[in-house]
Amino acid sequence: MMTKIYLAVKVYVTFHLLYELWGFLFRRKMYGLWDKLYRWARVIRIILQRWDKKLEAARLERRKRHEMRETA
């Protein structure tokens, strides 16, 4: 009997905490924060794409030099 009560209380507390967290994350005050985070995520994605292109170009250049050395 005590186990069932204990489990019921744990389930209730878990759902209540999740409900409060949901309300905190998605209330109107947080929308400004979400917009800022989304903007930063886009900026970081663009920076990482540019960095990846530079690394890929460097890899291709090393590969060309390596092939030239092997053929010579």
Residue frames as a rotation matrix with the C-alpha (Angstrom) as fourth column:
MET 1
0.566 0.825 0.000 0.00
0.825 -0.566 0.000 0.00
0.000 0.000 -1.000 0.00
MET 2
0.485 -0.467 -0.739 2.78
0.131 -0.797 0.590 2.42
-0.865 -0.383 -0.325 0.92
THR 3
-0.564 -0.732 0.382 4.55
0.456 0.109 0.883 1.62
-0.688 0.672 0.273 -2.33
LYS 4
-0.087 0.632 0.770 1.50
0.981 -0.081 0.178 2.63
0.175 0.771 -0.612 -4.37
ILE 5
0.845 0.374 -0.382 1.17
0.470 -0.860 0.197 5.92
-0.255 -0.346 -0.903 -2.48
TYR 6
0.079 -0.919 -0.386 4.88
0.127 -0.374 0.919 6.60
-0.989 -0.122 0.087 -2.86
LEU 7
-0.616 -0.291 0.732 4.69
0.705 0.211 0.677 5.89
-0.352 0.933 0.075 -6.60
ALA 8
0.352 0.835 0.423 1.58
0.920 -0.392 0.006 8.06
0.171 0.387 -0.906 -7.01
VAL 9
0.755 -0.135 -0.642 3.29
0.212 -0.876 0.433 10.99
-0.621 -0.463 -0.632 -5.27
LYS 10
-0.321 -0.947 0.012 6.42
0.237 -0.068 0.969 10.58
-0.917 0.314 0.247 -7.40
VAL 11
-0.401 0.261 0.878 4.35
0.916 0.136 0.378 10.51
-0.021 0.956 -0.293 -10.61
TYR 12
0.694 0.720 -0.030 2.36
0.720 -0.693 0.034 13.59
0.004 -0.045 -0.999 -9.53
VAL 13
0.475 -0.591 -0.652 5.49
0.085 -0.707 0.702 15.55
-0.876 -0.389 -0.286 -8.61
THR 14
-0.544 -0.709 0.448 7.17
0.496 0.159 0.854 14.62
-0.677 0.687 0.265 -11.89
PHE 15
-0.111 0.580 0.807 4.21
0.968 -0.122 0.221 15.74
0.227 0.805 -0.547 -14.00
HIS 16
0.821 0.406 -0.402 3.82
0.517 -0.827 0.220 18.92
-0.243 -0.388 -0.889 -11.97
LEU 17
0.075 -0.885 -0.460 7.49
0.119 -0.451 0.885 19.83
-0.990 -0.121 0.072 -12.46
LEU 18
-0.637 -0.275 0.720 7.27
0.701 0.182 0.690 19.12
-0.320 0.944 0.077 -16.20
TYR 19
0.355 0.855 0.378 4.12
0.916 -0.399 0.042 21.29
0.186 0.331 -0.925 -16.42
GLU 20
0.752 -0.129 -0.646 5.86
0.236 -0.863 0.447 24.18
-0.615 -0.489 -0.618 -14.63
LEU 21
-0.354 -0.935 0.013 8.93
0.260 -0.085 0.962 23.83
-0.898 0.344 0.273 -16.84
TRP 22
-0.335 0.333 0.881 6.74
0.942 0.106 0.318 23.87
0.012 0.937 -0.349 -19.95
GLY 23
0.732 0.680 -0.042 5.03
0.681 -0.728 0.076 27.04
0.021 -0.084 -0.996 -18.75
PHE 24
0.430 -0.657 -0.620 8.35
0.120 -0.639 0.760 28.70
-0.895 -0.401 -0.196 -17.97
LEU 25
-0.531 -0.764 0.366 9.93
0.436 0.124 0.891 27.88
-0.726 0.633 0.267 -21.31
PHE 26
-0.618 0.319 0.718 7.01
0.756 -0.010 0.655 28.87
0.216 0.948 -0.235 -23.51
ARG 27
0.346 0.727 -0.593 5.48
0.766 -0.584 -0.270 31.91
-0.542 -0.360 -0.759 -21.87
ARG 28
0.885 0.158 0.438 5.55
0.431 -0.636 -0.640 35.23
0.178 0.755 -0.631 -23.69
LYS 29
0.775 -0.626 -0.083 8.57
-0.485 -0.674 0.557 36.65
-0.405 -0.392 -0.826 -21.86
MET 30
0.095 -0.783 0.615 10.72
0.060 0.621 0.782 33.83
-0.994 -0.037 0.106 -23.18
TYR 31
0.760 0.239 0.604 9.93
0.570 0.203 -0.796 34.47
-0.313 0.950 0.018 -26.87
GLY 32
0.854 -0.512 -0.092 12.51
-0.514 -0.804 -0.299 37.26
0.079 0.302 -0.950 -27.03
LEU 33
0.072 -0.845 0.529 15.11
-0.691 0.340 0.638 34.86
-0.719 -0.411 -0.560 -25.67
TRP 34
0.296 0.089 0.951 14.11
0.400 0.893 -0.207 32.15
-0.868 0.441 0.228 -28.17
ASP 35
0.984 0.084 0.159 14.50
0.180 -0.418 -0.890 34.64
-0.008 0.905 -0.426 -31.03
LYS 36
0.526 -0.850 0.032 17.96
-0.844 -0.518 0.141 35.63
-0.103 -0.101 -0.990 -29.82
LEU 37
-0.030 -0.533 0.846 19.02
-0.349 0.798 0.491 32.00
-0.937 -0.280 -0.210 -29.44
TYR 38
0.616 0.321 0.720 17.70
0.516 0.526 -0.676 31.17
-0.596 0.787 0.158 -32.92
ARG 39
0.952 -0.294 -0.086 19.60
-0.279 -0.716 -0.640 34.10
0.126 0.633 -0.764 -34.42
TRP 40
0.190 -0.934 0.303 22.83
-0.897 -0.040 0.440 33.01
-0.399 -0.355 -0.846 -32.70
ALA 41
0.152 -0.082 0.985 22.32
0.073 0.995 0.072 29.43
-0.986 0.061 0.157 -33.86
ARG 42
0.908 0.197 0.369 22.03
0.376 0.004 -0.927 30.62
-0.184 0.980 -0.071 -37.48
VAL 43
0.716 -0.696 -0.045 25.16
-0.687 -0.692 -0.222 32.78
0.123 0.190 -0.974 -37.15
ILE 44
0.011 -0.728 0.686 27.15
-0.679 0.498 0.539 29.91
-0.734 -0.471 -0.489 -35.66
ARG 45
0.473 0.217 0.854 25.93
0.353 0.841 -0.410 27.54
-0.807 0.495 0.321 -38.39
ILE 46
0.990 -0.114 0.085 27.12
0.028 -0.429 -0.903 29.95
0.140 0.896 -0.422 -41.10
ILE 47
0.397 -0.896 0.198 30.50
-0.913 -0.362 0.189 30.39
-0.098 -0.256 -0.962 -39.38
LEU 48
0.037 -0.363 0.931 30.92
-0.315 0.880 0.355 26.61
-0.948 -0.306 -0.082 -39.11
GLN 49
0.787 0.271 0.555 30.04
0.412 0.439 -0.799 26.14
-0.460 0.857 0.234 -42.79
ARG 50
0.851 -0.523 -0.053 32.67
-0.436 -0.646 -0.627 28.70
0.294 0.556 -0.777 -43.83
TRP 51
0.130 -0.824 0.551 35.24
-0.898 0.137 0.417 27.06
-0.419 -0.550 -0.722 -41.57
ASP 52
0.313 0.067 0.947 34.41
0.072 0.993 -0.094 23.64
-0.947 0.097 0.306 -43.02
LYS 53
0.985 0.046 0.166 34.88
0.169 -0.083 -0.982 24.98
-0.031 0.996 -0.089 -46.57
LYS 54
0.513 -0.856 0.068 38.33
-0.837 -0.516 -0.180 26.34
0.190 0.035 -0.981 -45.63
LEU 55
-0.006 -0.508 0.862 39.31
-0.629 0.672 0.391 23.01
-0.778 -0.539 -0.323 -44.08
GLU 56
0.630 0.308 0.713 38.08
0.292 0.757 -0.585 21.11
-0.720 0.576 0.387 -47.13
ALA 57
0.939 -0.337 -0.071 40.10
-0.229 -0.455 -0.861 23.37
0.257 0.825 -0.504 -49.44
ALA 58
0.168 -0.917 0.361 43.19
-0.979 -0.111 0.174 22.77
-0.119 -0.383 -0.916 -47.32
ARG 59
0.167 -0.054 0.984 42.61
-0.214 0.973 0.089 19.00
-0.962 -0.226 0.151 -47.45
LEU 60
0.915 0.212 0.343 42.31
0.279 0.282 -0.918 19.09
-0.291 0.936 0.199 -51.23
GLU 61
0.692 -0.720 -0.050 45.51
-0.648 -0.589 -0.484 21.11
0.319 0.367 -0.874 -51.51
ARG 62
-0.027 -0.712 0.701 47.40
-0.836 0.400 0.375 18.63
-0.548 -0.576 -0.606 -49.29
ARG 63
0.448 0.272 0.852 46.01
0.114 0.927 -0.356 15.74
-0.887 0.257 0.385 -51.32
LYS 64
0.995 -0.095 -0.014 47.20
-0.034 -0.210 -0.977 17.37
0.090 0.973 -0.212 -54.57
ARG 65
0.330 -0.934 0.139 50.68
-0.931 -0.347 -0.117 17.96
0.157 -0.091 -0.983 -53.17
HIS 66
0.017 -0.282 0.959 50.81
-0.541 0.804 0.246 14.37
-0.841 -0.524 -0.139 -51.92
GLU 67
0.751 0.318 0.578 49.78
0.277 0.644 -0.713 13.00
-0.599 0.696 0.396 -55.32
MET 68
0.865 -0.482 -0.137 52.38
-0.401 -0.502 -0.766 15.18
0.300 0.718 -0.628 -57.05
ARG 69
0.053 -0.877 0.477 55.11
-0.972 0.064 0.225 13.83
-0.228 -0.476 -0.850 -54.75
GLU 70
0.178 0.069 0.982 54.07
-0.178 0.983 -0.037 10.24
-0.968 -0.169 0.188 -55.36
THR 71
0.924 0.209 0.321 54.07
0.262 0.267 -0.928 10.61
-0.280 0.941 0.191 -59.16
ALA 72
0.719 -0.688 -0.104 57.47
-0.653 -0.615 -0.442 12.36
0.240 0.386 -0.891 -59.23
